[in-house]
């Protein structure tokens, strides 16, 4: 069994007296009763990827924010809205040796709205390795088609309640944009998700589809 704590990397970065870029990166730190080697590997992964994200904020996004602040000061003389990155994680399943979680990375770099990118992982804390989606489908290489049929069914039901909440060509798009890494586990479901704009307009957010575990899996 795992316990989870939160670590944070954060900073407010200035250009002259203007707070031009703010970042807050939250990431998990695990302890486990399973394997000490596995938990070290997983914790190192999140620490390293979070530091890499912080480096990207400092070396790429902050200079972009400075350039925009300079332009607005020199040409428009209006207040500058701070650019930002905010990363949060949610643990959706923590049972025996298995932990599943997802990260939402929100980035605002000017314009009407920001963008959210979601990534997820499901870990086996005995081995220290990820559990891939096909594992739940007994290695059946044709398993995506059964997923697509269920997603189409759920979208059809949602469109009855909220017309235009999905792009008209969603049957094609759900196949084109399917990523087997884009899933996480809940106690009773496998959750498949797509990124913003993949199959829906921005206002719909990140679409999620809950599928019960296949019959050969016990949650």
Secondary structure by P-SEA (a helix, b strand, c coil): cbbbbbbbbbbbbbccccccbbbbbbbbbbbccccaaaaaaaaaaaaaaaaaaaaaaaccaaaaaaaaaaaaaacccccccccbbbbbbbbcccccccccbbbbbbbbccccbbbbbbbbcccccccccccccccccccccaaaaaaaaaaaaaaaaaaaacccccccaaaaaaaaaccccccccccccbbbbbcccccccccccbbbbbbcccccccc
